[in-house]
Amino acid sequence: MSAGIFIGTIIFIGIGIGVTVWLKGVVTKATKNLSDLNDNLLLMYVSVISGTIQFWLLWFCMYMHQLNPIITPVRGHE
């Protein structure tokens, strides 16, 4: 595994943790009824984790595609 993939993965993990901590404060402050707090936090955790994984997968596919680009495709002999 190249260093770029490792560094990019660490960056996405950091962004996911940072957004989770920030949104936990926002959701906790915005929720008036404490009985709804657990449901709101669960929805927030699922949304942030799935969004982070999807963005990481998009970045990973684009990164891997750029490692071996097709500069001049080989065509059949004419």
PDB file of N, CA, C and O in Angstrom:
ATOM      1  N   MET A   1       0.857  -1.171   0.000  1.00  0.00           N
ATOM      2  CA  MET A   1       0.000   0.000   0.000  1.00  0.00           C
ATOM      3  C   MET A   1       0.898   1.226   0.000  1.00  0.00           C
ATOM      4  O   MET A   1       1.847   1.320   0.778  1.00  0.00           O
ATOM      5  N   SER A   2       0.587   2.150  -0.872  1.00  0.00           N
ATOM      6  CA  SER A   2       1.440   3.333  -0.974  1.00  0.00           C
ATOM      7  C   SER A   2       1.186   4.290   0.190  1.00  0.00           C
ATOM      8  O   SER A   2       0.172   4.209   0.883  1.00  0.00           O
ATOM      9  N   ALA A   3       2.136   5.189   0.375  1.00  0.00           N
ATOM     10  CA  ALA A   3       2.032   6.148   1.484  1.00  0.00           C
ATOM     11  C   ALA A   3       0.867   7.105   1.278  1.00  0.00           C
ATOM     12  O   ALA A   3       0.255   7.550   2.249  1.00  0.00           O
ATOM     13  N   GLY A   4       0.550   7.430   0.023  1.00  0.00           N
ATOM     14  CA  GLY A   4      -0.555   8.347  -0.255  1.00  0.00           C
ATOM     15  C   GLY A   4      -1.898   7.798   0.193  1.00  0.00           C
ATOM     16  O   GLY A   4      -2.729   8.536   0.721  1.00  0.00           O
ATOM     17  N   ILE A   5      -2.111   6.512  -0.013  1.00  0.00           N
ATOM     18  CA  ILE A   5      -3.369   5.896   0.411  1.00  0.00           C
ATOM     19  C   ILE A   5      -3.464   5.897   1.932  1.00  0.00           C
ATOM     20  O   ILE A   5      -4.524   6.178   2.491  1.00  0.00           O
ATOM     21  N   PHE A   6      -2.365   5.585   2.594  1.00  0.00           N
ATOM     22  CA  PHE A   6      -2.350   5.566   4.060  1.00  0.00           C
ATOM     23  C   PHE A   6      -2.615   6.962   4.621  1.00  0.00           C
ATOM     24  O   PHE A   6      -3.425   7.117   5.535  1.00  0.00           O
ATOM     25  N   ILE A   7      -1.947   7.966   4.090  1.00  0.00           N
ATOM     26  CA  ILE A   7      -2.129   9.345   4.569  1.00  0.00           C
ATOM     27  C   ILE A   7      -3.549   9.825   4.293  1.00  0.00           C
ATOM     28  O   ILE A   7      -4.171  10.451   5.152  1.00  0.00           O
ATOM     29  N   GLY A   8      -4.065   9.535   3.097  1.00  0.00           N
ATOM     30  CA  GLY A   8      -5.436   9.927   2.768  1.00  0.00           C
ATOM     31  C   GLY A   8      -6.459   9.265   3.667  1.00  0.00           C
ATOM     32  O   GLY A   8      -7.442   9.893   4.063  1.00  0.00           O
ATOM     33  N   THR A   9      -6.235   7.999   3.993  1.00  0.00           N
ATOM     34  CA  THR A   9      -7.148   7.288   4.887  1.00  0.00           C
ATOM     35  C   THR A   9      -7.127   7.896   6.284  1.00  0.00           C
ATOM     36  O   THR A   9      -8.174   8.052   6.911  1.00  0.00           O
ATOM     37  N   ILE A  10      -5.940   8.239   6.771  1.00  0.00           N
ATOM     38  CA  ILE A  10      -5.826   8.887   8.085  1.00  0.00           C
ATOM     39  C   ILE A  10      -6.548  10.234   8.073  1.00  0.00           C
ATOM     40  O   ILE A  10      -7.212  10.587   9.048  1.00  0.00           O
ATOM     41  N   ILE A  11      -6.424  10.981   6.989  1.00  0.00           N
ATOM     42  CA  ILE A  11      -7.105  12.278   6.886  1.00  0.00           C
ATOM     43  C   ILE A  11      -8.617  12.086   6.927  1.00  0.00           C
ATOM     44  O   ILE A  11      -9.311  12.827   7.623  1.00  0.00           O
ATOM     45  N   PHE A  12      -9.139  11.100   6.190  1.00  0.00           N
ATOM     46  CA  PHE A  12     -10.583  10.862   6.199  1.00  0.00           C
ATOM     47  C   PHE A  12     -11.066  10.394   7.569  1.00  0.00           C
ATOM     48  O   PHE A  12     -12.159  10.771   7.992  1.00  0.00           O
ATOM     49  N   ILE A  13     -10.282   9.588   8.265  1.00  0.00           N
ATOM     50  CA  ILE A  13     -10.658   9.176   9.622  1.00  0.00           C
ATOM     51  C   ILE A  13     -10.706  10.395  10.541  1.00  0.00           C
ATOM     52  O   ILE A  13     -11.625  10.526  11.349  1.00  0.00           O
ATOM     53  N   GLY A  14      -9.728  11.283  10.421  1.00  0.00           N
ATOM     54  CA  GLY A  14      -9.713  12.508  11.229  1.00  0.00           C
ATOM     55  C   GLY A  14     -10.900  13.408  10.939  1.00  0.00           C
ATOM     56  O   GLY A  14     -11.510  13.958  11.856  1.00  0.00           O
ATOM     57  N   ILE A  15     -11.229  13.557   9.658  1.00  0.00           N
ATOM     58  CA  ILE A  15     -12.391  14.375   9.291  1.00  0.00           C
ATOM     59  C   ILE A  15     -13.670  13.755   9.846  1.00  0.00           C
ATOM     60  O   ILE A  15     -14.528  14.470  10.364  1.00  0.00           O
ATOM     61  N   GLY A  16     -13.804  12.435   9.744  1.00  0.00           N
ATOM     62  CA  GLY A  16     -14.993  11.759  10.269  1.00  0.00           C
ATOM     63  C   GLY A  16     -15.135  11.934  11.771  1.00  0.00           C
ATOM     64  O   GLY A  16     -16.237  12.175  12.265  1.00  0.00           O
ATOM     65  N   ILE A  17     -14.035  11.817  12.501  1.00  0.00           N
ATOM     66  CA  ILE A  17     -14.076  12.007  13.957  1.00  0.00           C
ATOM     67  C   ILE A  17     -14.392  13.457  14.296  1.00  0.00           C
ATOM     68  O   ILE A  17     -15.183  13.724  15.200  1.00  0.00           O
ATOM     69  N   GLY A  18     -13.782  14.393  13.579  1.00  0.00           N
ATOM     70  CA  GLY A  18     -14.035  15.813  13.836  1.00  0.00           C
ATOM     71  C   GLY A  18     -15.485  16.201  13.585  1.00  0.00           C
ATOM     72  O   GLY A  18     -16.084  16.924  14.381  1.00  0.00           O
ATOM     73  N   VAL A  19     -16.048  15.724  12.484  1.00  0.00           N
ATOM     74  CA  VAL A  19     -17.449  16.032  12.176  1.00  0.00           C
ATOM     75  C   VAL A  19     -18.374  15.379  13.198  1.00  0.00           C
ATOM     76  O   VAL A  19     -19.386  15.966  13.579  1.00  0.00           O
ATOM     77  N   THR A  20     -18.039  14.175  13.642  1.00  0.00           N
ATOM     78  CA  THR A  20     -18.863  13.499  14.646  1.00  0.00           C
ATOM     79  C   THR A  20     -18.885  14.274  15.956  1.00  0.00           C
ATOM     80  O   THR A  20     -19.947  14.455  16.551  1.00  0.00           O
ATOM     81  N   VAL A  21     -17.734  14.727  16.405  1.00  0.00           N
ATOM     82  CA  VAL A  21     -17.663  15.495  17.657  1.00  0.00           C
ATOM     83  C   VAL A  21     -18.423  16.813  17.520  1.00  0.00           C
ATOM     84  O   VAL A  21     -19.161  17.202  18.425  1.00  0.00           O
ATOM     85  N   TRP A  22     -18.246  17.495  16.397  1.00  0.00           N
ATOM     86  CA  TRP A  22     -18.921  18.777  16.187  1.00  0.00           C
ATOM     87  C   TRP A  22     -20.434  18.588  16.117  1.00  0.00           C
ATOM     88  O   TRP A  22     -21.183  19.330  16.753  1.00  0.00           O
ATOM     89  N   LEU A  23     -20.890  17.588  15.340  1.00  0.00           N
ATOM     90  CA  LEU A  23     -22.332  17.385  15.204  1.00  0.00           C
ATOM     91  C   LEU A  23     -22.972  16.864  16.486  1.00  0.00           C
ATOM     92  O   LEU A  23     -24.154  17.111  16.723  1.00  0.00           O
ATOM     93  N   LYS A  24     -22.218  16.151  17.316  1.00  0.00           N
ATOM     94  CA  LYS A  24     -22.784  15.704  18.592  1.00  0.00           C
ATOM     95  C   LYS A  24     -23.162  16.909  19.444  1.00  0.00           C
ATOM     96  O   LYS A  24     -24.214  16.911  20.084  1.00  0.00           O
ATOM     97  N   GLY A  25     -22.319  17.926  19.457  1.00  0.00           N
ATOM     98  CA  GLY A  25     -22.648  19.150  20.187  1.00  0.00           C
ATOM     99  C   GLY A  25     -23.842  19.869  19.600  1.00  0.00           C
ATOM    100  O   GLY A  25     -24.693  20.374  20.333  1.00  0.00           O
ATOM    101  N   VAL A  26     -23.908  19.918  18.275  1.00  0.00           N
ATOM    102  CA  VAL A  26     -25.034  20.589  17.610  1.00  0.00           C
ATOM    103  C   VAL A  26     -26.340  19.848  17.882  1.00  0.00           C
ATOM    104  O   VAL A  26     -27.350  20.472  18.209  1.00  0.00           O
ATOM    105  N   VAL A  27     -26.327  18.521  17.751  1.00  0.00           N
ATOM    106  CA  VAL A  27     -27.543  17.733  17.961  1.00  0.00           C
ATOM    107  C   VAL A  27     -27.976  17.790  19.419  1.00  0.00           C
ATOM    108  O   VAL A  27     -29.169  17.900  19.702  1.00  0.00           O
ATOM    109  N   THR A  28     -27.035  17.716  20.342  1.00  0.00           N
ATOM    110  CA  THR A  28     -27.370  17.767  21.766  1.00  0.00           C
ATOM    111  C   THR A  28     -27.979  19.113  22.138  1.00  0.00           C
ATOM    112  O   THR A  28     -28.930  19.178  22.916  1.00  0.00           O
ATOM    113  N   LYS A  29     -27.427  20.183  21.579  1.00  0.00           N
ATOM    114  CA  LYS A  29     -27.953  21.514  21.886  1.00  0.00           C
ATOM    115  C   LYS A  29     -29.315  21.744  21.228  1.00  0.00           C
ATOM    116  O   LYS A  29     -30.164  22.431  21.797  1.00  0.00           O
ATOM    117  N   ALA A  30     -29.534  21.179  20.039  1.00  0.00           N
ATOM    118  CA  ALA A  30     -30.772  21.430  19.304  1.00  0.00           C
ATOM    119  C   ALA A  30     -31.932  20.555  19.766  1.00  0.00           C
ATOM    120  O   ALA A  30     -33.088  20.892  19.511  1.00  0.00           O
ATOM    121  N   THR A  31     -31.655  19.447  20.434  1.00  0.00           N
ATOM    122  CA  THR A  31     -32.715  18.538  20.864  1.00  0.00           C
ATOM    123  C   THR A  31     -33.325  19.044  22.164  1.00  0.00           C
ATOM    124  O   THR A  31     -32.649  19.149  23.187  1.00  0.00           O
ATOM    125  N   LYS A  32     -34.602  19.352  22.101  1.00  0.00           N
ATOM    126  CA  LYS A  32     -35.308  19.872  23.279  1.00  0.00           C
ATOM    127  C   LYS A  32     -35.741  18.740  24.209  1.00  0.00           C
ATOM    128  O   LYS A  32     -35.598  18.843  25.428  1.00  0.00           O
ATOM    129  N   ASN A  33     -36.268  17.665  23.632  1.00  0.00           N
ATOM    130  CA  ASN A  33     -36.777  16.551  24.415  1.00  0.00           C
ATOM    131  C   ASN A  33     -35.656  15.528  24.611  1.00  0.00           C
ATOM    132  O   ASN A  33     -35.142  14.991  23.630  1.00  0.00           O
ATOM    133  N   LEU A  34     -35.273  15.253  25.842  1.00  0.00           N
ATOM    134  CA  LEU A  34     -34.156  14.353  26.116  1.00  0.00           C
ATOM    135  C   LEU A  34     -34.445  12.912  25.722  1.00  0.00           C
ATOM    136  O   LEU A  34     -33.513  12.141  25.495  1.00  0.00           O
ATOM    137  N   SER A  35     -35.727  12.531  25.634  1.00  0.00           N
ATOM    138  CA  SER A  35     -36.038  11.160  25.219  1.00  0.00           C
ATOM    139  C   SER A  35     -35.735  10.946  23.736  1.00  0.00           C
ATOM    140  O   SER A  35     -35.509   9.814  23.311  1.00  0.00           O
ATOM    141  N   ASP A  36     -35.728  12.013  22.954  1.00  0.00           N
ATOM    142  CA  ASP A  36     -35.402  11.909  21.531  1.00  0.00           C
ATOM    143  C   ASP A  36     -33.907  12.014  21.262  1.00  0.00           C
ATOM    144  O   ASP A  36     -33.470  11.809  20.130  1.00  0.00           O
ATOM    145  N   LEU A  37     -33.122  12.327  22.278  1.00  0.00           N
ATOM    146  CA  LEU A  37     -31.691  12.559  22.074  1.00  0.00           C
ATOM    147  C   LEU A  37     -30.972  11.308  21.569  1.00  0.00           C
ATOM    148  O   LEU A  37     -30.141  11.399  20.665  1.00  0.00           O
ATOM    149  N   ASN A  38     -31.280  10.141  22.139  1.00  0.00           N
ATOM    150  CA  ASN A  38     -30.611   8.912  21.705  1.00  0.00           C
ATOM    151  C   ASN A  38     -30.922   8.580  20.251  1.00  0.00           C
ATOM    152  O   ASN A  38     -30.039   8.161  19.503  1.00  0.00           O
ATOM    153  N   ASP A  39     -32.182   8.768  19.849  1.00  0.00           N
ATOM    154  CA  ASP A  39     -32.550   8.505  18.456  1.00  0.00           C
ATOM    155  C   ASP A  39     -31.845   9.468  17.510  1.00  0.00           C
ATOM    156  O   ASP A  39     -31.364   9.066  16.450  1.00  0.00           O
ATOM    157  N   ASN A  40     -31.785  10.734  17.893  1.00  0.00           N
ATOM    158  CA  ASN A  40     -31.122  11.725  17.048  1.00  0.00           C
ATOM    159  C   ASN A  40     -29.622  11.460  16.944  1.00  0.00           C
ATOM    160  O   ASN A  40     -29.043  11.587  15.865  1.00  0.00           O
ATOM    161  N   LEU A  41     -28.994  11.094  18.058  1.00  0.00           N
ATOM    162  CA  LEU A  41     -27.559  10.794  18.026  1.00  0.00           C
ATOM    163  C   LEU A  41     -27.269   9.547  17.193  1.00  0.00           C
ATOM    164  O   LEU A  41     -26.278   9.509  16.464  1.00  0.00           O
ATOM    165  N   LEU A  42     -28.119   8.530  17.294  1.00  0.00           N
ATOM    166  CA  LEU A  42     -27.927   7.323  16.494  1.00  0.00           C
ATOM    167  C   LEU A  42     -28.029   7.640  15.005  1.00  0.00           C
ATOM    168  O   LEU A  42     -27.210   7.171  14.215  1.00  0.00           O
ATOM    169  N   LEU A  43     -29.014   8.424  14.622  1.00  0.00           N
ATOM    170  CA  LEU A  43     -29.158   8.823  13.221  1.00  0.00           C
ATOM    171  C   LEU A  43     -27.951   9.631  12.760  1.00  0.00           C
ATOM    172  O   LEU A  43     -27.476   9.455  11.639  1.00  0.00           O
ATOM    173  N   MET A  44     -27.461  10.507  13.613  1.00  0.00           N
ATOM    174  CA  MET A  44     -26.291  11.313  13.271  1.00  0.00           C
ATOM    175  C   MET A  44     -25.061  10.438  13.101  1.00  0.00           C
ATOM    176  O   MET A  44     -24.303  10.632  12.151  1.00  0.00           O
ATOM    177  N   TYR A  45     -24.840   9.477  13.999  1.00  0.00           N
ATOM    178  CA  TYR A  45     -23.678   8.587  13.896  1.00  0.00           C
ATOM    179  C   TYR A  45     -23.726   7.768  12.606  1.00  0.00           C
ATOM    180  O   TYR A  45     -22.722   7.649  11.904  1.00  0.00           O
ATOM    181  N   VAL A  46     -24.888   7.210  12.302  1.00  0.00           N
ATOM    182  CA  VAL A  46     -25.024   6.402  11.086  1.00  0.00           C
ATOM    183  C   VAL A  46     -24.788   7.260   9.847  1.00  0.00           C
ATOM    184  O   VAL A  46     -24.118   6.823   8.911  1.00  0.00           O
ATOM    185  N   SER A  47     -25.331   8.472   9.833  1.00  0.00           N
ATOM    186  CA  SER A  47     -25.158   9.354   8.676  1.00  0.00           C
ATOM    187  C   SER A  47     -23.702   9.758   8.481  1.00  0.00           C
ATOM    188  O   SER A  47     -23.197   9.731   7.359  1.00  0.00           O
ATOM    189  N   VAL A  48     -23.032  10.127   9.550  1.00  0.00           N
ATOM    190  CA  VAL A  48     -21.638  10.571   9.438  1.00  0.00           C
ATOM    191  C   VAL A  48     -20.729   9.413   9.049  1.00  0.00           C
ATOM    192  O   VAL A  48     -19.860   9.573   8.192  1.00  0.00           O
ATOM    193  N   ILE A  49     -20.915   8.266   9.657  1.00  0.00           N
ATOM    194  CA  ILE A  49     -20.053   7.120   9.345  1.00  0.00           C
ATOM    195  C   ILE A  49     -20.259   6.659   7.907  1.00  0.00           C
ATOM    196  O   ILE A  49     -19.286   6.427   7.190  1.00  0.00           O
ATOM    197  N   SER A  50     -21.509   6.523   7.477  1.00  0.00           N
ATOM    198  CA  SER A  50     -21.741   6.073   6.100  1.00  0.00           C
ATOM    199  C   SER A  50     -21.282   7.121   5.093  1.00  0.00           C
ATOM    200  O   SER A  50     -20.739   6.767   4.046  1.00  0.00           O
ATOM    201  N   GLY A  51     -21.488   8.398   5.386  1.00  0.00           N
ATOM    202  CA  GLY A  51     -21.011   9.450   4.485  1.00  0.00           C
ATOM    203  C   GLY A  51     -19.499   9.485   4.383  1.00  0.00           C
ATOM    204  O   GLY A  51     -18.954   9.665   3.294  1.00  0.00           O
ATOM    205  N   THR A  52     -18.816   9.313   5.507  1.00  0.00           N
ATOM    206  CA  THR A  52     -17.350   9.297   5.496  1.00  0.00           C
ATOM    207  C   THR A  52     -16.824   8.109   4.704  1.00  0.00           C
ATOM    208  O   THR A  52     -15.873   8.252   3.935  1.00  0.00           O
ATOM    209  N   ILE A  53     -17.424   6.950   4.879  1.00  0.00           N
ATOM    210  CA  ILE A  53     -16.988   5.763   4.137  1.00  0.00           C
ATOM    211  C   ILE A  53     -17.237   5.940   2.643  1.00  0.00           C
ATOM    212  O   ILE A  53     -16.399   5.554   1.828  1.00  0.00           O
ATOM    213  N   GLN A  54     -18.372   6.517   2.276  1.00  0.00           N
ATOM    214  CA  GLN A  54     -18.669   6.710   0.858  1.00  0.00           C
ATOM    215  C   GLN A  54     -17.728   7.721   0.219  1.00  0.00           C
ATOM    216  O   GLN A  54     -17.267   7.504  -0.902  1.00  0.00           O
ATOM    217  N   PHE A  55     -17.433   8.815   0.902  1.00  0.00           N
ATOM    218  CA  PHE A  55     -16.483   9.788   0.354  1.00  0.00           C
ATOM    219  C   PHE A  55     -15.078   9.206   0.274  1.00  0.00           C
ATOM    220  O   PHE A  55     -14.344   9.482  -0.675  1.00  0.00           O
ATOM    221  N   TRP A  56     -14.694   8.392   1.276  1.00  0.00           N
ATOM    222  CA  TRP A  56     -13.380   7.752   1.225  1.00  0.00           C
ATOM    223  C   TRP A  56     -13.301   6.794   0.047  1.00  0.00           C
ATOM    224  O   TRP A  56     -12.282   6.754  -0.642  1.00  0.00           O
ATOM    225  N   LEU A  57     -14.362   6.017  -0.200  1.00  0.00           N
ATOM    226  CA  LEU A  57     -14.368   5.074  -1.313  1.00  0.00           C
ATOM    227  C   LEU A  57     -14.284   5.809  -2.647  1.00  0.00           C
ATOM    228  O   LEU A  57     -13.588   5.353  -3.555  1.00  0.00           O
ATOM    229  N   LEU A  58     -14.979   6.935  -2.782  1.00  0.00           N
ATOM    230  CA  LEU A  58     -14.884   7.750  -3.992  1.00  0.00           C
ATOM    231  C   LEU A  58     -13.463   8.254  -4.179  1.00  0.00           C
ATOM    232  O   LEU A  58     -12.912   8.162  -5.276  1.00  0.00           O
ATOM    233  N   TRP A  59     -12.865   8.784  -3.122  1.00  0.00           N
ATOM    234  CA  TRP A  59     -11.486   9.272  -3.204  1.00  0.00           C
ATOM    235  C   TRP A  59     -10.531   8.135  -3.533  1.00  0.00           C
ATOM    236  O   TRP A  59      -9.631   8.313  -4.354  1.00  0.00           O
ATOM    237  N   PHE A  60     -10.703   6.979  -2.919  1.00  0.00           N
ATOM    238  CA  PHE A  60      -9.827   5.831  -3.140  1.00  0.00           C
ATOM    239  C   PHE A  60      -9.885   5.367  -4.594  1.00  0.00           C
ATOM    240  O   PHE A  60      -8.852   5.084  -5.201  1.00  0.00           O
ATOM    241  N   CYS A  61     -11.095   5.290  -5.152  1.00  0.00           N
ATOM    242  CA  CYS A  61     -11.224   4.876  -6.559  1.00  0.00           C
ATOM    243  C   CYS A  61     -10.554   5.880  -7.486  1.00  0.00           C
ATOM    244  O   CYS A  61      -9.867   5.485  -8.428  1.00  0.00           O
ATOM    245  N   MET A  62     -10.744   7.171  -7.235  1.00  0.00           N
ATOM    246  CA  MET A  62     -10.095   8.182  -8.082  1.00  0.00           C
ATOM    247  C   MET A  62      -8.585   8.143  -7.912  1.00  0.00           C
ATOM    248  O   MET A  62      -7.857   8.304  -8.891  1.00  0.00           O
ATOM    249  N   TYR A  63      -8.101   7.936  -6.709  1.00  0.00           N
ATOM    250  CA  TYR A  63      -6.655   7.866  -6.466  1.00  0.00           C
ATOM    251  C   TYR A  63      -6.044   6.662  -7.178  1.00  0.00           C
ATOM    252  O   TYR A  63      -4.998   6.781  -7.816  1.00  0.00           O
ATOM    253  N   MET A  64      -6.691   5.509  -7.070  1.00  0.00           N
ATOM    254  CA  MET A  64      -6.173   4.312  -7.724  1.00  0.00           C
ATOM    255  C   MET A  64      -6.209   4.451  -9.243  1.00  0.00           C
ATOM    256  O   MET A  64      -5.322   3.955  -9.937  1.00  0.00           O
ATOM    257  N   HIS A  65      -7.229   5.122  -9.754  1.00  0.00           N
ATOM    258  CA  HIS A  65      -7.328   5.327 -11.199  1.00  0.00           C
ATOM    259  C   HIS A  65      -6.184   6.203 -11.703  1.00  0.00           C
ATOM    260  O   HIS A  65      -5.693   5.997 -12.813  1.00  0.00           O
ATOM    261  N   GLN A  66      -5.763   7.157 -10.917  1.00  0.00           N
ATOM    262  CA  GLN A  66      -4.693   8.059 -11.342  1.00  0.00           C
ATOM    263  C   GLN A  66      -3.308   7.431 -11.209  1.00  0.00           C
ATOM    264  O   GLN A  66      -2.345   7.960 -11.763  1.00  0.00           O
ATOM    265  N   LEU A  67      -3.185   6.328 -10.495  1.00  0.00           N
ATOM    266  CA  LEU A  67      -1.879   5.690 -10.362  1.00  0.00           C
ATOM    267  C   LEU A  67      -1.407   5.065 -11.672  1.00  0.00           C
ATOM    268  O   LEU A  67      -0.208   5.036 -11.947  1.00  0.00           O
ATOM    269  N   ASN A  68      -2.325   4.573 -12.468  1.00  0.00           N
ATOM    270  CA  ASN A  68      -1.967   3.922 -13.719  1.00  0.00           C
ATOM    271  C   ASN A  68      -2.872   4.442 -14.838  1.00  0.00           C
ATOM    272  O   ASN A  68      -3.766   3.723 -15.283  1.00  0.00           O
ATOM    273  N   PRO A  69      -2.658   5.665 -15.294  1.00  0.00           N
ATOM    274  CA  PRO A  69      -3.541   6.209 -16.330  1.00  0.00           C
ATOM    275  C   PRO A  69      -3.242   5.598 -17.699  1.00  0.00           C
ATOM    276  O   PRO A  69      -2.134   5.126 -17.957  1.00  0.00           O
ATOM    277  N   ILE A  70      -4.226   5.617 -18.544  1.00  0.00           N
ATOM    278  CA  ILE A  70      -4.047   5.169 -19.924  1.00  0.00           C
ATOM    279  C   ILE A  70      -3.662   6.398 -20.741  1.00  0.00           C
ATOM    280  O   ILE A  70      -4.512   7.225 -21.070  1.00  0.00           O
ATOM    281  N   ILE A  71      -2.380   6.510 -21.063  1.00  0.00           N
ATOM    282  CA  ILE A  71      -1.900   7.683 -21.790  1.00  0.00           C
ATOM    283  C   ILE A  71      -2.156   7.511 -23.279  1.00  0.00           C
ATOM    284  O   ILE A  71      -2.784   8.366 -23.903  1.00  0.00           O
ATOM    285  N   THR A  72      -1.686   6.441 -23.841  1.00  0.00           N
ATOM    286  CA  THR A  72      -1.915   6.158 -25.264  1.00  0.00           C
ATOM    287  C   THR A  72      -2.415   4.728 -25.369  1.00  0.00           C
ATOM    288  O   THR A  72      -1.638   3.785 -25.218  1.00  0.00           O
ATOM    289  N   PRO A  73      -3.689   4.560 -25.624  1.00  0.00           N
ATOM    290  CA  PRO A  73      -4.223   3.202 -25.710  1.00  0.00           C
ATOM    291  C   PRO A  73      -3.638   2.455 -26.913  1.00  0.00           C
ATOM    292  O   PRO A  73      -3.400   3.044 -27.968  1.00  0.00           O
ATOM    293  N   VAL A  74      -3.415   1.174 -26.740  1.00  0.00           N
ATOM    294  CA  VAL A  74      -2.892   0.337 -27.818  1.00  0.00           C
ATOM    295  C   VAL A  74      -4.074  -0.159 -28.634  1.00  0.00           C
ATOM    296  O   VAL A  74      -4.986  -0.796 -28.107  1.00  0.00           O
ATOM    297  N   ARG A  75      -4.045   0.141 -29.930  1.00  0.00           N
ATOM    298  CA  ARG A  75      -5.122  -0.288 -30.820  1.00  0.00           C
ATOM    299  C   ARG A  75      -4.616  -1.430 -31.688  1.00  0.00           C
ATOM    300  O   ARG A  75      -3.413  -1.674 -31.786  1.00  0.00           O
ATOM    301  N   GLY A  76      -5.535  -2.105 -32.300  1.00  0.00           N
ATOM    302  CA  GLY A  76      -5.164  -3.212 -33.180  1.00  0.00           C
ATOM    303  C   GLY A  76      -4.320  -2.738 -34.355  1.00  0.00           C
ATOM    304  O   GLY A  76      -4.426  -1.588 -34.780  1.00  0.00           O
ATOM    305  N   HIS A  77      -3.489  -3.620 -34.873  1.00  0.00           N
ATOM    306  CA  HIS A  77      -2.637  -3.275 -36.014  1.00  0.00           C
ATOM    307  C   HIS A  77      -3.498  -3.100 -37.254  1.00  0.00           C
ATOM    308  O   HIS A  77      -4.323  -3.955 -37.576  1.00  0.00           O
ATOM    309  N   GLU A  78      -3.303  -2.004 -37.937  1.00  0.00           N
ATOM    310  CA  GLU A  78      -4.099  -1.720 -39.135  1.00  0.00           C
ATOM    311  C   GLU A  78      -3.264  -1.848 -40.368  1.00  0.00           C
ATOM    312  O   GLU A  78      -3.763  -1.645 -41.475  1.00  0.00           O
TER     313      GLU A  78
END
